[in-house]
Amino acid sequence: MEKELFELARERYGVRAQVLVLAEECSELAAVACKLGNRGSDLELREGLGPVADKLIDELADVSIMLDQMKLYFDAKKIAERRQFKLDRLATRLGVEPGYDYARYKKVWNKLP
């Protein structure tokens, strides 16, 4: 159903307009994230409590929807490849072997000071 809805959005508004909506939603997410980061407590960040955290969740949902649309409009395979490259790079920066079973590693990571 989502795919059909995204196709309708592309037909009605066009890809260019949807890319602009993506940019707008990302900007709104960034603004709320900064607000929460500057004003929110650690508990609010961890637990998702409070009106600012609720707004962050709304914006995350909006951006998630737009990203799903972009995967349909652009080369999803290429996006997945670049995503994996960036995950591997993050793993390397964290001292974890790329492709490692991160769930098992997390058990060790949580025991570190």
N, CA and C atoms as a LAMMPS dump frame, in Angstrom:
ITEM: TIMESTEP
0
ITEM: NUMBER OF ATOMS
339
ITEM: BOX BOUNDS ff ff ff
-5.0000000000000000e+02 5.0000000000000000e+02
-5.0000000000000000e+02 5.0000000000000000e+02
-5.0000000000000000e+02 5.0000000000000000e+02
ITEM: ATOMS id mol type element x y z
1 1 1 N 0.812 -1.194 0
2 1 2 C 0 0 0
3 1 3 C 0.859 1.262 0
4 2 1 N 1.943 1.284 0.8
5 2 2 C 2.8 2.467 0.834
6 2 3 C 3.377 2.765 -0.543
7 3 1 N 3.826 1.712 -1.22
8 3 2 C 4.429 1.902 -2.537
9 3 3 C 3.439 2.597 -3.474
10 4 1 N 2.198 2.157 -3.457
11 4 2 C 1.186 2.761 -4.31
12 4 3 C 0.948 4.22 -3.922
13 5 1 N 0.93 4.49 -2.641
14 5 2 C 0.753 5.858 -2.158
15 5 3 C 1.91 6.743 -2.599
16 6 1 N 3.128 6.236 -2.503
17 6 2 C 4.308 6.997 -2.924
18 6 3 C 4.297 7.236 -4.431
19 7 1 N 3.822 6.249 -5.184
20 7 2 C 3.706 6.416 -6.637
21 7 3 C 2.684 7.507 -6.965
22 8 1 N 1.58 7.537 -6.236
23 8 2 C 0.587 8.59 -6.441
24 8 3 C 1.177 9.962 -6.141
25 9 1 N 1.967 10.052 -5.081
26 9 2 C 2.611 11.323 -4.743
27 9 3 C 3.556 11.753 -5.86
28 10 1 N 4.298 10.801 -6.417
29 10 2 C 5.212 11.131 -7.515
30 10 3 C 4.421 11.62 -8.728
31 11 1 N 3.331 10.933 -9.041
32 11 2 C 2.516 11.331 -10.198
33 11 3 C 1.906 12.718 -10.009
34 12 1 N 1.414 12.98 -8.798
35 12 2 C 0.737 14.255 -8.569
36 12 3 C 1.713 15.414 -8.419
37 13 1 N 2.794 15.217 -7.639
38 13 2 C 3.672 16.334 -7.303
39 13 3 C 4.985 16.336 -8.085
40 14 1 N 5.418 15.161 -8.516
41 14 2 C 6.701 15.052 -9.2
42 14 3 C 7.835 14.788 -8.222
43 15 1 N 8.904 14.199 -8.729
44 15 2 C 10.048 13.846 -7.884
45 15 3 C 10.716 15.095 -7.326
46 16 1 N 10.88 16.112 -8.184
47 16 2 C 11.552 17.341 -7.735
48 16 3 C 10.85 17.938 -6.514
49 17 1 N 9.529 18.014 -6.544
50 17 2 C 8.774 18.56 -5.412
51 17 3 C 8.94 17.69 -4.167
52 18 1 N 8.96 16.38 -4.361
53 18 2 C 9.098 15.483 -3.217
54 18 3 C 10.5 15.587 -2.606
55 19 1 N 11.496 15.837 -3.43
56 19 2 C 12.852 16.05 -2.897
57 19 3 C 12.876 17.324 -2.055
58 20 1 N 12.164 18.34 -2.495
59 20 2 C 12.082 19.567 -1.699
60 20 3 C 11.348 19.328 -0.378
61 21 1 N 10.31 18.493 -0.41
62 21 2 C 9.615 18.14 0.835
63 21 3 C 10.568 17.392 1.757
64 22 1 N 11.388 16.502 1.199
65 22 2 C 12.402 15.808 2.002
66 22 3 C 13.316 16.816 2.688
67 23 1 N 13.795 17.801 1.926
68 23 2 C 14.679 18.824 2.5
69 23 3 C 13.97 19.589 3.622
70 24 1 N 12.712 19.927 3.404
71 24 2 C 11.941 20.637 4.419
72 24 3 C 11.784 19.803 5.685
73 25 1 N 11.431 18.54 5.507
74 25 2 C 11.25 17.661 6.666
75 25 3 C 12.568 17.458 7.414
76 26 1 N 13.66 17.326 6.677
77 26 2 C 14.976 17.181 7.318
78 26 3 C 15.332 18.436 8.108
79 27 1 N 14.992 19.605 7.565
80 27 2 C 15.25 20.866 8.272
81 27 3 C 14.449 20.941 9.565
82 28 1 N 13.198 20.528 9.489
83 28 2 C 12.36 20.533 10.692
84 28 3 C 12.905 19.557 11.731
85 29 1 N 13.368 18.395 11.284
86 29 2 C 13.965 17.419 12.196
87 29 3 C 15.216 17.991 12.845
88 30 1 N 16.053 18.62 12.043
89 30 2 C 17.294 19.208 12.579
90 30 3 C 16.988 20.278 13.624
91 31 1 N 15.998 21.112 13.36
92 31 2 C 15.64 22.175 14.302
93 31 3 C 15.163 21.596 15.634
94 32 1 N 14.323 20.584 15.572
95 32 2 C 13.801 19.973 16.805
96 32 3 C 14.924 19.227 17.525
97 33 1 N 15.788 18.565 16.785
98 33 2 C 16.9 17.839 17.412
99 33 3 C 17.805 18.81 18.152
100 34 1 N 18.079 19.967 17.554
101 34 2 C 18.9 20.968 18.232
102 34 3 C 18.21 21.483 19.485
103 35 1 N 16.923 21.724 19.374
104 35 2 C 16.152 22.202 20.523
105 35 3 C 16.191 21.18 21.654
106 36 1 N 15.983 19.929 21.332
107 36 2 C 15.999 18.876 22.345
108 36 3 C 17.403 18.716 22.912
109 37 1 N 18.399 18.775 22.037
110 37 2 C 19.78 18.646 22.488
111 37 3 C 20.201 19.773 23.406
112 38 1 N 19.69 20.969 23.135
113 38 2 C 20.048 22.134 23.947
114 38 3 C 19.232 22.245 25.223
115 39 1 N 17.996 21.785 25.18
116 39 2 C 17.09 22.011 26.307
117 39 3 C 16.614 20.742 26.988
118 40 1 N 16.697 19.633 26.301
119 40 2 C 16.171 18.4 26.857
120 40 3 C 17.122 17.787 27.874
121 41 1 N 16.567 17.033 28.778
122 41 2 C 17.38 16.323 29.755
123 41 3 C 17.812 14.983 29.17
124 42 1 N 18.803 14.356 29.794
125 42 2 C 19.214 13.025 29.349
126 42 3 C 18.06 12.037 29.458
127 43 1 N 17.251 12.176 30.503
128 43 2 C 16.099 11.294 30.659
129 43 3 C 15.144 11.475 29.484
130 44 1 N 14.914 12.726 29.088
131 44 2 C 14.034 13.006 27.964
132 44 3 C 14.573 12.37 26.687
133 45 1 N 15.871 12.433 26.518
134 45 2 C 16.484 11.829 25.336
135 45 3 C 16.358 10.313 25.366
136 46 1 N 16.604 9.711 26.522
137 46 2 C 16.553 8.251 26.64
138 46 3 C 15.14 7.716 26.589
139 47 1 N 14.243 8.364 27.282
140 47 2 C 12.891 7.833 27.458
141 47 3 C 11.888 8.404 26.459
142 48 1 N 12.268 9.468 25.757
143 48 2 C 11.337 10.081 24.82
144 48 3 C 10.194 10.787 25.518
145 49 1 N 10.497 11.414 26.651
146 49 2 C 9.458 12.081 27.426
147 49 3 C 9.384 13.559 27.071
148 50 1 N 8.222 14.126 27.194
149 50 2 C 8.068 15.559 27.04
150 50 3 C 7.635 15.973 25.648
151 51 1 N 7.133 17.209 25.551
152 51 2 C 6.592 17.696 24.284
153 51 3 C 7.648 17.854 23.187
154 52 1 N 8.866 18.22 23.55
155 52 2 C 9.905 18.374 22.533
156 52 3 C 10.297 17.002 21.974
157 53 1 N 10.384 16.014 22.855
158 53 2 C 10.688 14.657 22.399
159 53 3 C 9.56 14.129 21.52
160 54 1 N 8.32 14.464 21.867
161 54 2 C 7.184 14.06 21.03
162 54 3 C 7.286 14.683 19.644
163 55 1 N 7.693 15.942 19.587
164 55 2 C 7.86 16.626 18.3
165 55 3 C 8.988 15.969 17.501
166 56 1 N 10.05 15.567 18.19
167 56 2 C 11.152 14.878 17.515
168 56 3 C 10.644 13.573 16.888
169 57 1 N 9.839 12.848 17.619
170 57 2 C 9.288 11.594 17.101
171 57 3 C 8.432 11.857 15.863
172 58 1 N 7.623 12.919 15.893
173 58 2 C 6.822 13.287 14.723
174 58 3 C 7.707 13.568 13.513
175 59 1 N 8.763 14.334 13.735
176 59 2 C 9.651 14.697 12.625
177 59 3 C 10.426 13.478 12.122
178 60 1 N 10.81 12.587 13.03
179 60 2 C 11.467 11.344 12.605
180 60 3 C 10.538 10.534 11.694
181 61 1 N 9.259 10.488 12.054
182 61 2 C 8.292 9.764 11.226
183 61 3 C 8.168 10.414 9.851
184 62 1 N 8.101 11.752 9.815
185 62 2 C 8.009 12.459 8.531
186 62 3 C 9.219 12.175 7.646
187 63 1 N 10.409 12.258 8.241
188 63 2 C 11.633 12.02 7.461
189 63 3 C 11.696 10.565 7.014
190 64 1 N 11.28 9.659 7.864
191 64 2 C 11.273 8.239 7.508
192 64 3 C 10.382 7.985 6.294
193 65 1 N 9.218 8.603 6.268
194 65 2 C 8.31 8.46 5.13
195 65 3 C 8.953 9.006 3.861
196 66 1 N 9.571 10.163 3.977
197 66 2 C 10.196 10.766 2.794
198 66 3 C 11.383 9.925 2.314
199 67 1 N 12.14 9.357 3.24
200 67 2 C 13.258 8.497 2.843
201 67 3 C 12.762 7.249 2.121
202 68 1 N 11.669 6.701 2.603
203 68 2 C 11.075 5.546 1.913
204 68 3 C 10.663 5.919 0.497
205 69 1 N 10.123 7.114 0.331
206 69 2 C 9.776 7.573 -1.019
207 69 3 C 11.017 7.687 -1.891
208 70 1 N 12.081 8.249 -1.346
209 70 2 C 13.3 8.443 -2.132
210 70 3 C 13.891 7.11 -2.58
211 71 1 N 13.762 6.082 -1.735
212 71 2 C 14.248 4.747 -2.112
213 71 3 C 13.475 4.206 -3.306
214 72 1 N 12.229 4.593 -3.403
215 72 2 C 11.411 4.16 -4.536
216 72 3 C 11.752 4.972 -5.789
217 73 1 N 12.014 6.257 -5.615
218 73 2 C 12.251 7.144 -6.744
219 73 3 C 13.665 7.01 -7.301
220 74 1 N 14.618 6.681 -6.441
221 74 2 C 16.012 6.577 -6.851
222 74 3 C 16.466 5.123 -6.762
223 75 1 N 17.711 4.861 -7.014
224 75 2 C 18.254 3.506 -7.079
225 75 3 C 18.403 2.936 -5.665
226 76 1 N 17.421 2.154 -5.234
227 76 2 C 17.414 1.595 -3.88
228 76 3 C 18.635 0.715 -3.625
229 77 1 N 19.071 -0.008 -4.639
230 77 2 C 20.239 -0.877 -4.475
231 77 3 C 21.488 -0.046 -4.196
232 78 1 N 21.638 1.045 -4.918
233 78 2 C 22.791 1.921 -4.712
234 78 3 C 22.739 2.565 -3.323
235 79 1 N 21.549 2.955 -2.91
236 79 2 C 21.385 3.523 -1.567
237 79 3 C 21.783 2.493 -0.515
238 80 1 N 21.339 1.25 -0.682
239 80 2 C 21.673 0.181 0.267
240 80 3 C 23.185 -0.068 0.308
241 81 1 N 23.83 -0.028 -0.844
242 81 2 C 25.286 -0.227 -0.901
243 81 3 C 26.013 0.884 -0.16
244 82 1 N 25.605 2.136 -0.39
245 82 2 C 26.239 3.271 0.292
246 82 3 C 25.965 3.219 1.794
247 83 1 N 24.777 2.787 2.163
248 83 2 C 24.426 2.657 3.581
249 83 3 C 25.34 1.642 4.252
250 84 1 N 25.54 0.497 3.585
251 84 2 C 26.405 -0.527 4.152
252 84 3 C 27.837 -0.027 4.271
253 85 1 N 28.311 0.691 3.261
254 85 2 C 29.65 1.28 3.315
255 85 3 C 29.788 2.178 4.545
256 86 1 N 28.794 3.004 4.774
257 86 2 C 28.851 3.94 5.907
258 86 3 C 28.711 3.219 7.241
259 87 1 N 27.927 2.14 7.3
260 87 2 C 27.851 1.335 8.52
261 87 3 C 29.188 0.664 8.81
262 88 1 N 29.83 0.151 7.771
263 88 2 C 31.147 -0.468 7.946
264 88 3 C 32.169 0.548 8.428
265 89 1 N 32.099 1.755 7.89
266 89 2 C 33.019 2.816 8.31
267 89 3 C 32.79 3.163 9.783
268 90 1 N 31.527 3.247 10.201
269 90 2 C 31.209 3.515 11.606
270 90 3 C 31.742 2.39 12.489
271 91 1 N 31.562 1.153 12.056
272 91 2 C 32.057 0.008 12.819
273 91 3 C 33.569 0.113 13.004
274 92 1 N 34.266 0.452 11.942
275 92 2 C 35.726 0.59 12.012
276 92 3 C 36.105 1.679 13.009
277 93 1 N 35.412 2.8 12.967
278 93 2 C 35.687 3.906 13.896
279 93 3 C 35.439 3.497 15.345
280 94 1 N 34.488 2.587 15.546
281 94 2 C 34.174 2.117 16.903
282 94 3 C 35.052 0.943 17.329
283 95 1 N 35.946 0.53 16.435
284 95 2 C 36.844 -0.569 16.761
285 95 3 C 36.199 -1.931 16.624
286 96 1 N 35.152 -2.004 15.818
287 96 2 C 34.441 -3.257 15.596
288 96 3 C 34.7 -3.681 14.157
289 97 1 N 34.872 -4.965 13.962
290 97 2 C 35.092 -5.469 12.618
291 97 3 C 33.816 -5.301 11.794
292 98 1 N 33.922 -4.667 10.608
293 98 2 C 32.725 -4.528 9.768
294 98 3 C 32.092 -5.887 9.492
295 99 1 N 30.767 -5.928 9.572
296 99 2 C 30.036 -7.169 9.334
297 99 3 C 29.951 -8.059 10.562
298 100 1 N 30.564 -7.636 11.666
299 100 2 C 30.545 -8.409 12.9
300 100 3 C 29.124 -8.48 13.439
301 101 1 N 28.853 -9.479 14.234
302 101 2 C 27.552 -9.622 14.876
303 101 3 C 27.45 -8.57 15.983
304 102 1 N 26.86 -7.431 15.64
305 102 2 C 26.828 -6.296 16.562
306 102 3 C 26.023 -6.589 17.817
307 103 1 N 25.03 -7.432 17.723
308 103 2 C 24.226 -7.769 18.909
309 103 3 C 25.103 -8.453 19.955
310 104 1 N 25.983 -9.349 19.51
311 104 2 C 26.888 -10.016 20.459
312 104 3 C 27.911 -9.027 20.994
313 105 1 N 28.397 -8.153 20.136
314 105 2 C 29.402 -7.183 20.548
315 105 3 C 28.834 -6.228 21.59
316 106 1 N 27.56 -5.896 21.463
317 106 2 C 26.909 -4.947 22.39
318 106 3 C 26.995 -5.451 23.825
319 107 1 N 26.899 -6.766 24.017
320 107 2 C 26.999 -7.331 25.368
321 107 3 C 28.356 -6.992 25.982
322 108 1 N 29.409 -7.063 25.188
323 108 2 C 30.757 -6.724 25.672
324 108 3 C 30.852 -5.214 25.86
325 109 1 N 30.346 -4.457 24.891
326 109 2 C 30.423 -2.99 24.917
327 109 3 C 29.757 -2.441 26.19
328 110 1 N 28.618 -3.008 26.58
329 110 2 C 27.893 -2.509 27.757
330 110 3 C 28.65 -2.769 29.048
331 111 1 N 29.605 -3.678 29.042
332 111 2 C 30.395 -3.968 30.243
333 111 3 C 31.584 -3.026 30.386
334 112 1 N 31.89 -2.261 29.324
335 112 2 C 33.033 -1.342 29.376
336 112 3 C 32.696 -0.157 30.26
337 113 1 N 33.722 0.428 30.902
338 113 2 C 33.454 1.583 31.778
339 113 3 C 32.98 2.797 31.015
